[in-house]
C-alpha cells in the first residue's frame, strides 16, 4: 500500500506544477491549488517513507511526478512529444520500476 500512496502522491506534483504555470487563473486561486497539490504530494511522501527506504522512496516520488507532468504537458499541447523525449520518459519509468523491484 505504501508504494501506491508514494506513486499517487508523486503524481500530485503535476497539480502544483501546473498551478504555478497557469496564467488564466487569479493569483489567489493558483496559490490555493498550489498549496493543495503540495500538501497532498508531500503528505503522501511522508506516509510512504514510514515503510519505504528514503532514498528509493524519494527517487520514485520524483520520477512519478516528473513523468506525470511531462505526459500531461504532452496531452495539453504545451510540449511536443518527440521520439527522443518519449525515450527519455521511458528511461525514467524504467528507472523507477527498477528501484521498486530492487527495494
C-alpha positions as CSV (number, residue, x, y, z in Angstrom):
1,X,0.0,0.0,0.0
2,X,2.9,2.4,0.7
3,X,4.1,2.1,-2.9
4,X,0.6,3.0,-4.2
5,X,0.5,6.0,-1.9
6,X,4.0,7.0,-3.0
7,X,3.3,6.9,-6.7
8,X,-0.1,8.7,-6.4
9,X,1.5,11.4,-4.2
10,X,4.2,11.8,-6.8
11,X,1.6,12.2,-9.5
12,X,0.1,15.1,-7.5
13,X,3.2,17.1,-8.3
14,X,1.5,17.9,-11.6
15,X,-1.2,19.8,-9.7
16,X,1.1,22.3,-8.1
17,X,3.4,22.5,-11.2
18,X,0.6,23.5,-13.5
19,X,-0.9,25.8,-10.8
20,X,2.4,27.7,-10.9
21,X,2.4,27.9,-14.7
22,X,-1.3,28.8,-15.1
23,X,-1.9,32.3,-16.3
24,X,-5.6,32.2,-16.8
25,X,-6.5,32.0,-13.1
26,X,-6.4,34.5,-10.3
27,X,-3.3,34.5,-8.2
28,X,-5.1,33.5,-5.0
29,X,-6.7,30.5,-6.8
30,X,-3.3,29.4,-8.2
31,X,-1.9,29.7,-4.7
32,X,-4.7,27.6,-3.2
33,X,-4.3,24.9,-5.8
34,X,-0.5,25.0,-5.4
35,X,-0.7,24.5,-1.6
36,X,-3.3,21.8,-2.0
37,X,-1.2,19.9,-4.5
38,X,1.9,20.3,-2.4
39,X,0.3,19.2,0.8
40,X,-1.2,16.1,-0.8
41,X,2.1,15.3,-2.6
42,X,4.3,15.8,0.5
43,X,1.8,14.2,2.8
44,X,1.8,11.1,0.7
45,X,5.5,11.0,0.6
46,X,5.7,11.3,4.4
47,X,3.3,8.4,4.8
48,X,5.1,6.2,2.3
49,X,8.5,6.8,3.8
50,X,7.4,5.2,7.1
51,X,7.9,1.8,5.4
52,X,9.9,2.5,2.2
53,X,13.7,3.5,2.4
54,X,14.1,7.2,2.0
55,X,16.5,7.1,-1.0
56,X,14.4,4.8,-3.0
57,X,11.1,6.4,-2.0
58,X,12.3,9.9,-2.9
59,X,13.6,8.8,-6.3
60,X,10.3,7.0,-7.1
61,X,8.3,10.0,-5.9
62,X,10.3,12.4,-8.1
63,X,10.1,10.1,-11.0
64,X,6.4,9.6,-10.8
65,X,5.9,13.4,-10.6
66,X,8.2,14.2,-13.5
67,X,6.7,11.6,-15.8
68,X,3.2,12.6,-15.0
69,X,4.0,16.3,-15.5
70,X,5.6,15.6,-18.9
71,X,2.8,13.3,-20.1
72,X,0.1,15.9,-19.1
73,X,2.1,18.6,-20.8
74,X,2.2,16.5,-23.9
75,X,-1.6,15.9,-23.7
76,X,-2.3,19.6,-23.2
77,X,-0.2,20.5,-26.2
78,X,2.4,22.5,-24.2
79,X,5.2,20.3,-25.4
80,X,5.7,18.2,-28.5
81,X,6.2,14.5,-27.8
82,X,9.3,13.8,-29.9
83,X,10.8,10.4,-30.1
84,X,13.8,11.5,-28.0
85,X,11.5,12.9,-25.3
86,X,9.4,9.8,-25.2
87,X,12.6,7.7,-25.0
88,X,13.7,9.8,-22.0
89,X,10.4,9.4,-20.3
90,X,10.6,5.6,-20.8
91,X,14.1,5.6,-19.2
92,X,12.7,7.5,-16.2
93,X,9.9,4.9,-15.9
94,X,12.3,2.0,-16.3
95,X,14.5,3.5,-13.5
96,X,11.5,3.9,-11.2
97,X,10.3,0.4,-11.8
98,X,13.9,-0.9,-11.3
99,X,14.1,0.9,-7.9
100,X,10.8,-0.6,-6.8
101,X,11.9,-4.1,-7.8
102,X,15.2,-3.8,-6.1
103,X,13.8,-2.2,-2.9
